[in-house]
Amino acid sequence: MHLECFVEEPSAAEAMRNLFPKIVPPEVSFEIHVYNGKPDLIYKLPSRLKGYKGWMPNDFRILVLIDEDRQDCHDLKSQLEQAAGNAGLITKSSAGGKTFQVLNRIIVEELEAWFFGDIAAVQMAYSRINPHLGSKKPFRKPDEIAGGTWESLERVLQQGGYFPGGLAKIEAAREISKHMEPSRNTSPSFQTFLAGLKSLLEE
């Protein structure tokens, strides 16, 4: 089996390169395609999926991963589902429990929420951050962090003396994801992603 993954930015690609080997069985190959931001991915997705439909082998699967960014989650999911449906591809939502080819997953609200879902990984990557970070109320529910998750991560890391000139998102994604353990992540949207991906690859 082979997995094609579409992401909206390089930091997500870095995280997936480290996370997939912890989730995806070794016999499943994967390739990650990076777009120039969320609008670019949404704009190009319909034609890209139609192209895949024309040649895609039976053992290929597609994962579309996109940030919520405070957008209506249901509207965003509908856009992704419609793009796949118009291309003639079967999504998890439309499969009715049967084999499906496309998994659409939304990160609530941004990739950095998934990092806060595994505070231990953040602490292993950046040892000078507050050792009690995980017990602080704002971080107990990573999908509900107010004021933007990447801004929160930047603030937390800067308080530890990292990235004084501003968060290097790609570097942070690479270093934190190296230490992430999928099963312990407390982000609900991460666990939804994890369950969906396992289901996609079991078909």
LINBEL-V765913 format. One record per helix or strand of 2 or more residues. SS is the DSSP state (alpha for helix, beta for strand). FROM is the first residue (numbers start at 1). LEN is the number of residues. If there is no record, write none. Layout:
ss from len
SS FROM LEN
SS FROM LEN
This chain:
ss from len
beta 2 6
alpha 10 14
beta 29 6
alpha 38 18
beta 60 8
alpha 73 14
beta 102 6
alpha 111 6
alpha 119 7
alpha 133 3
alpha 137 3
alpha 142 3
alpha 149 11
alpha 169 11
alpha 182 3
alpha 188 15
